[in-house]
Amino acid sequence: MILQTIDFIQTIADIVAAILNFLRLIVNPMGEFMVTWMEYVLQFFPRNDLTVYIIIAIVIVVLGLIVNITWPGNKKPGFLVKAEEIEEKIEKKAKELDQKVEDKAKELEEKVEEKAEDIETKIKKKIKKTKKKAEELEEKAEEIEDKIDEVEEDLDELEETAEDLKEEAEELEEEAEELEEEAAEELKEKAEELEEEVEDLKEEAKDLEEEAEELEEEVEDLKEEAEDLEEEAEELEEEAAEELKEEAEELEEETEELEEAAEDLEEKTEELEETTEDLEEKAEKLEEKTEDD
């Protein structure tokens, strides 16, 4: 077994020798450089005189005593304590800023809800008013239509009376023809009077027709007014929706600004954390030095 291990070590030595021979161009300059700087350093550290080494040992011991006196036991250095205090302050400020951001967001949401409710109430009131006006106009239109129906009925009655009068006139003309000799003149006068009455009735019928046309025009005007009111209600709804959109955009911009401020704070906290990490690394290095001493 021992011979086998010796053979194994020999093979490893041969492999290492082969590698070093292969890397001779790189290894030889490195070795020469190491020899030169070691000889240069040893000039400052004499080999026969131990005073320099004794001074270095005394300095190391004194530094170790100072370190143990200033930071005895588990007491941390001042810069580490300050770093922890800075971290606590950063955490407190971050929490306070988060709370402020949340409070502002809640206040903005409440304001938006209040404004939306006010706008909705205003729109509802305006819509109710327009509906009332439309209903009143519809009632007026119905009344006018009833009046038109009554006028048409009156016209029908007048036409019937005119027809009756025409029939009576024709009968009277027949009687006049029969009684031409006896009362031709009287019958003609009566016929003329009846014709005049018929003409008067026709004129009254024309007047009633004109009034009916005027009433129809008023109904059309009222319908147009109702359509205008509906268009105004739609415009009010669109304006209210646009106002809500603008306010929502303003709120989004404010939230983005708050987010940017939070990101700046996060960057500052990261920088402070980096400084604390650097301080911790320095403290660890000092502790390692003290432990080595």
LOGU-850642 format. One line per field, with one value per residue (C-alpha): residue number from 0; residue in one letter; z, x, y. Coordinates in steps of 0.1 Angstrom, whole numbers, plus 5000, padded with zeros to 4 digits. Example, Ala and Ser with C-alpha at 12.3 -4.5 7.8 and 13.67 -1.06 7.14 Angstrom:
BEGIN
i [0 | 1]
aa [a | s]
c3 [5078 | 5071]
c1 [5123 | 5137]
c2 [4955 | 4989]
//
This chain:
BEGIN
i [0 | 1 | 2 | 3 | 4 | 5 | 6 | 7 | 8 | 9 | 10 | 11 | 12 | 13 | 14 | 15 | 16 | 17 | 18 | 19 | 20 | 21 | 22 | 23 | 24 | 25 | 26 | 27 | 28 | 29 | 30 | 31 | 32 | 33 | 34 | 35 | 36 | 37 | 38 | 39 | 40 | 41 | 42 | 43 | 44 | 45 | 46 | 47 | 48 | 49 | 50 | 51 | 52 | 53 | 54 | 55 | 56 | 57 | 58 | 59 | 60 | 61 | 62 | 63 | 64 | 65 | 66 | 67 | 68 | 69 | 70 | 71 | 72 | 73 | 74 | 75 | 76 | 77 | 78 | 79 | 80 | 81 | 82 | 83 | 84 | 85 | 86 | 87 | 88 | 89 | 90 | 91 | 92 | 93 | 94 | 95 | 96 | 97 | 98 | 99 | 100 | 101 | 102 | 103 | 104 | 105 | 106 | 107 | 108 | 109 | 110 | 111 | 112 | 113 | 114 | 115 | 116 | 117 | 118 | 119 | 120 | 121 | 122 | 123 | 124 | 125 | 126 | 127 | 128 | 129 | 130 | 131 | 132 | 133 | 134 | 135 | 136 | 137 | 138 | 139 | 140 | 141 | 142 | 143 | 144 | 145 | 146 | 147 | 148 | 149 | 150 | 151 | 152 | 153 | 154 | 155 | 156 | 157 | 158 | 159 | 160 | 161 | 162 | 163 | 164 | 165 | 166 | 167 | 168 | 169 | 170 | 171 | 172 | 173 | 174 | 175 | 176 | 177 | 178 | 179 | 180 | 181 | 182 | 183 | 184 | 185 | 186 | 187 | 188 | 189 | 190 | 191 | 192 | 193 | 194 | 195 | 196 | 197 | 198 | 199 | 200 | 201 | 202 | 203 | 204 | 205 | 206 | 207 | 208 | 209 | 210 | 211 | 212 | 213 | 214 | 215 | 216 | 217 | 218 | 219 | 220 | 221 | 222 | 223 | 224 | 225 | 226 | 227 | 228 | 229 | 230 | 231 | 232 | 233 | 234 | 235 | 236 | 237 | 238 | 239 | 240 | 241 | 242 | 243 | 244 | 245 | 246 | 247 | 248 | 249 | 250 | 251 | 252 | 253 | 254 | 255 | 256 | 257 | 258 | 259 | 260 | 261 | 262 | 263 | 264 | 265 | 266 | 267 | 268 | 269 | 270 | 271 | 272 | 273 | 274 | 275 | 276 | 277 | 278 | 279 | 280 | 281 | 282 | 283 | 284 | 285 | 286 | 287 | 288 | 289 | 290 | 291 | 292]
aa [m | i | l | q | t | i | d | f | i | q | t | i | a | d | i | v | a | a | i | l | n | f | l | r | l | i | v | n | p | m | g | e | f | m | v | t | w | m | e | y | v | l | q | f | f | p | r | n | d | l | t | v | y | i | i | i | a | i | v | i | v | v | l | g | l | i | v | n | i | t | w | p | g | n | k | k | p | g | f | l | v | k | a | e | e | i | e | e | k | i | e | k | k | a | k | e | l | d | q | k | v | e | d | k | a | k | e | l | e | e | k | v | e | e | k | a | e | d | i | e | t | k | i | k | k | k | i | k | k | t | k | k | k | a | e | e | l | e | e | k | a | e | e | i | e | d | k | i | d | e | v | e | e | d | l | d | e | l | e | e | t | a | e | d | l | k | e | e | a | e | e | l | e | e | e | a | e | e | l | e | e | e | a | a | e | e | l | k | e | k | a | e | e | l | e | e | e | v | e | d | l | k | e | e | a | k | d | l | e | e | e | a | e | e | l | e | e | e | v | e | d | l | k | e | e | a | e | d | l | e | e | e | a | e | e | l | e | e | e | a | a | e | e | l | k | e | e | a | e | e | l | e | e | e | t | e | e | l | e | e | a | a | e | d | l | e | e | k | t | e | e | l | e | e | t | t | e | d | l | e | e | k | a | e | k | l | e | e | k | t | e | d | d]
c3 [5000 | 5009 | 4976 | 4957 | 4974 | 4966 | 4930 | 4930 | 4944 | 4919 | 4890 | 4905 | 4907 | 4871 | 4860 | 4879 | 4865 | 4830 | 4836 | 4850 | 4821 | 4797 | 4815 | 4820 | 4799 | 4824 | 4857 | 4854 | 4851 | 4880 | 4902 | 4892 | 4901 | 4935 | 4943 | 4933 | 4954 | 4984 | 4983 | 4981 | 5011 | 5031 | 5028 | 5051 | 5075 | 5087 | 5094 | 5123 | 5142 | 5159 | 5170 | 5141 | 5148 | 5185 | 5177 | 5154 | 5181 | 5207 | 5184 | 5177 | 5214 | 5222 | 5195 | 5208 | 5244 | 5230 | 5211 | 5241 | 5264 | 5241 | 5231 | 5259 | 5258 | 5234 | 5232 | 5196 | 5181 | 5179 | 5141 | 5142 | 5168 | 5146 | 5116 | 5135 | 5146 | 5110 | 5099 | 5125 | 5116 | 5079 | 5087 | 5108 | 5080 | 5055 | 5076 | 5082 | 5045 | 5037 | 5062 | 5047 | 5012 | 5023 | 5041 | 5011 | 4988 | 5011 | 5013 | 4975 | 4971 | 4995 | 4977 | 4943 | 4958 | 4972 | 4939 | 4920 | 4943 | 4940 | 4902 | 4902 | 4924 | 4901 | 4870 | 4886 | 4896 | 4860 | 4845 | 4869 | 4858 | 4821 | 4826 | 4844 | 4816 | 4790 | 4809 | 4811 | 4773 | 4767 | 4788 | 4768 | 4736 | 4747 | 4757 | 4723 | 4705 | 4725 | 4715 | 4678 | 4682 | 4695 | 4667 | 4642 | 4658 | 4656 | 4619 | 4612 | 4629 | 4609 | 4577 | 4586 | 4594 | 4561 | 4542 | 4560 | 4550 | 4514 | 4514 | 4529 | 4503 | 4475 | 4490 | 4492 | 4456 | 4446 | 4466 | 4450 | 4416 | 4425 | 4441 | 4417 | 4411 | 4447 | 4467 | 4443 | 4456 | 4493 | 4486 | 4467 | 4496 | 4520 | 4497 | 4494 | 4532 | 4536 | 4511 | 4530 | 4562 | 4544 | 4533 | 4568 | 4581 | 4555 | 4566 | 4602 | 4592 | 4574 | 4605 | 4626 | 4602 | 4604 | 4642 | 4640 | 4618 | 4643 | 4671 | 4652 | 4646 | 4684 | 4690 | 4667 | 4684 | 4718 | 4704 | 4692 | 4726 | 4743 | 4719 | 4727 | 4764 | 4759 | 4739 | 4767 | 4793 | 4772 | 4769 | 4807 | 4812 | 4787 | 4804 | 4838 | 4825 | 4810 | 4843 | 4862 | 4837 | 4841 | 4879 | 4877 | 4854 | 4879 | 4907 | 4887 | 4881 | 4919 | 4927 | 4901 | 4918 | 4952 | 4938 | 4924 | 4958 | 4973 | 4948 | 4956 | 4993 | 4984 | 4965 | 4995 | 5018 | 4995 | 4996 | 5034 | 5035 | 5013 | 5036 | 5066 | 5048 | 5042 | 5078 | 5089 | 5066 | 5081 | 5116 | 5106 | 5093 | 5126 | 5146 | 5125 | 5131 | 5168 | 5168 | 5149 | 5174]
c1 [5000 | 5028 | 5045 | 5013 | 5008 | 5044 | 5038 | 5006 | 5025 | 5053 | 5027 | 5012 | 5047 | 5054 | 5021 | 5029 | 5064 | 5050 | 5025 | 5053 | 5076 | 5047 | 5040 | 5077 | 5074 | 5048 | 5060 | 5097 | 5089 | 5065 | 5091 | 5118 | 5094 | 5086 | 5123 | 5131 | 5104 | 5111 | 5148 | 5138 | 5115 | 5141 | 5165 | 5143 | 5139 | 5174 | 5181 | 5206 | 5188 | 5154 | 5146 | 5122 | 5103 | 5101 | 5087 | 5061 | 5050 | 5048 | 5027 | 5003 | 5000 | 4993 | 4967 | 4951 | 4949 | 4934 | 4908 | 4899 | 4897 | 4875 | 4852 | 4851 | 4830 | 4799 | 4799 | 4796 | 4817 | 4801 | 4799 | 4779 | 4755 | 4751 | 4744 | 4717 | 4702 | 4702 | 4685 | 4658 | 4653 | 4650 | 4625 | 4604 | 4605 | 4595 | 4566 | 4555 | 4557 | 4537 | 4510 | 4510 | 4506 | 4478 | 4460 | 4464 | 4451 | 4421 | 4414 | 4416 | 4392 | 4368 | 4369 | 4363 | 4334 | 4319 | 4323 | 4308 | 4278 | 4273 | 4275 | 4251 | 4226 | 4228 | 4223 | 4194 | 4178 | 4182 | 4169 | 4139 | 4132 | 4135 | 4112 | 4087 | 4089 | 4085 | 4055 | 4039 | 4045 | 4029 | 3999 | 3996 | 3999 | 3972 | 3949 | 3956 | 3948 | 3915 | 3907 | 3915 | 3891 | 3864 | 3870 | 3868 | 3836 | 3822 | 3833 | 3814 | 3783 | 3786 | 3790 | 3759 | 3740 | 3752 | 3740 | 3707 | 3704 | 3713 | 3686 | 3661 | 3672 | 3666 | 3632 | 3625 | 3636 | 3612 | 3584 | 3594 | 3591 | 3557 | 3547 | 3564 | 3534 | 3524 | 3556 | 3585 | 3601 | 3598 | 3612 | 3641 | 3649 | 3648 | 3670 | 3695 | 3695 | 3700 | 3729 | 3744 | 3741 | 3758 | 3786 | 3790 | 3791 | 3817 | 3838 | 3835 | 3845 | 3876 | 3884 | 3881 | 3904 | 3930 | 3928 | 3932 | 3963 | 3977 | 3971 | 3989 | 4019 | 4020 | 4020 | 4050 | 4068 | 4062 | 4075 | 4106 | 4111 | 4108 | 4135 | 4157 | 4153 | 4163 | 4194 | 4203 | 4200 | 4223 | 4248 | 4248 | 4254 | 4283 | 4298 | 4295 | 4312 | 4341 | 4345 | 4348 | 4373 | 4394 | 4393 | 4403 | 4433 | 4444 | 4442 | 4462 | 4489 | 4490 | 4493 | 4522 | 4539 | 4535 | 4549 | 4579 | 4585 | 4583 | 4608 | 4632 | 4629 | 4635 | 4667 | 4678 | 4672 | 4692 | 4721 | 4719 | 4718 | 4749 | 4767 | 4757 | 4770 | 4803 | 4805 | 4797 | 4824 | 4849 | 4838 | 4842 | 4877 | 4886 | 4872 | 4892 | 4923 | 4917 | 4911 | 4943 | 4962]
c2 [5000 | 5024 | 5017 | 5024 | 5057 | 5067 | 5058 | 5079 | 5109 | 5104 | 5105 | 5137 | 5152 | 5143 | 5158 | 5190 | 5191 | 5187 | 5216 | 5238 | 5230 | 5238 | 5271 | 5280 | 5312 | 5325 | 5311 | 5321 | 5359 | 5357 | 5340 | 5365 | 5393 | 5378 | 5374 | 5410 | 5426 | 5403 | 5413 | 5450 | 5446 | 5427 | 5456 | 5476 | 5447 | 5437 | 5401 | 5405 | 5433 | 5426 | 5462 | 5468 | 5436 | 5445 | 5480 | 5465 | 5440 | 5468 | 5489 | 5460 | 5453 | 5489 | 5491 | 5459 | 5474 | 5507 | 5488 | 5465 | 5496 | 5517 | 5488 | 5463 | 5431 | 5433 | 5471 | 5482 | 5510 | 5545 | 5545 | 5512 | 5526 | 5557 | 5535 | 5516 | 5549 | 5562 | 5530 | 5534 | 5570 | 5560 | 5534 | 5558 | 5584 | 5558 | 5547 | 5583 | 5591 | 5559 | 5570 | 5605 | 5591 | 5569 | 5598 | 5620 | 5593 | 5588 | 5625 | 5628 | 5598 | 5613 | 5647 | 5629 | 5610 | 5642 | 5661 | 5631 | 5630 | 5668 | 5666 | 5636 | 5655 | 5685 | 5664 | 5646 | 5679 | 5693 | 5660 | 5662 | 5698 | 5690 | 5660 | 5682 | 5707 | 5680 | 5666 | 5701 | 5705 | 5671 | 5681 | 5714 | 5695 | 5671 | 5700 | 5716 | 5684 | 5682 | 5717 | 5708 | 5678 | 5701 | 5726 | 5697 | 5686 | 5721 | 5722 | 5690 | 5704 | 5736 | 5716 | 5696 | 5727 | 5742 | 5711 | 5713 | 5750 | 5742 | 5715 | 5740 | 5766 | 5741 | 5732 | 5769 | 5774 | 5746 | 5762 | 5795 | 5780 | 5766 | 5799 | 5822 | 5841 | 5845 | 5851 | 5849 | 5881 | 5870 | 5836 | 5850 | 5874 | 5845 | 5824 | 5853 | 5856 | 5819 | 5821 | 5850 | 5829 | 5800 | 5823 | 5835 | 5800 | 5791 | 5821 | 5810 | 5775 | 5790 | 5810 | 5778 | 5760 | 5787 | 5786 | 5748 | 5753 | 5778 | 5754 | 5726 | 5750 | 5757 | 5719 | 5715 | 5744 | 5728 | 5695 | 5712 | 5729 | 5694 | 5681 | 5711 | 5704 | 5667 | 5678 | 5702 | 5674 | 5652 | 5680 | 5685 | 5647 | 5648 | 5679 | 5662 | 5631 | 5652 | 5671 | 5638 | 5625 | 5657 | 5654 | 5617 | 5626 | 5653 | 5627 | 5603 | 5630 | 5637 | 5600 | 5597 | 5627 | 5610 | 5577 | 5596 | 5612 | 5577 | 5564 | 5592 | 5583 | 5547 | 5557 | 5578 | 5548 | 5526 | 5550 | 5552 | 5514 | 5513 | 5537 | 5516 | 5484 | 5502 | 5512 | 5476 | 5463 | 5487 | 5476 | 5440 | 5447 | 5465 | 5435 | 5411 | 5432 | 5433 | 5395 | 5389 | 5410]
//
